[in-house]
Amino acid sequence: MNGERLTWFKSSYSSGEGGECLEVALAPSTIHLRDSKTPEAPHLTLAPSTWAAFIGVFK
């Protein structure tokens, strides 16, 4: 990641009622995912093609 700061936003697939929320941060070569309740915990990183395939399942 070369020390760049990530800008996290709540996924549009997350519920608007609190509870389980997925946050996403986009970078040029990776997509970062984390649980909004534990932002200090490790997060998952995916290739953009993997993320596109994942969200394509819901369309």
Summary of the structure (lengths in Angstrom):
residues: 59
radius of gyration: 11.8
end to end distance: 29.6
largest distance: 34.8
contacts: 116
relative contact order: 0.19
helix: 15%
strand: 27%
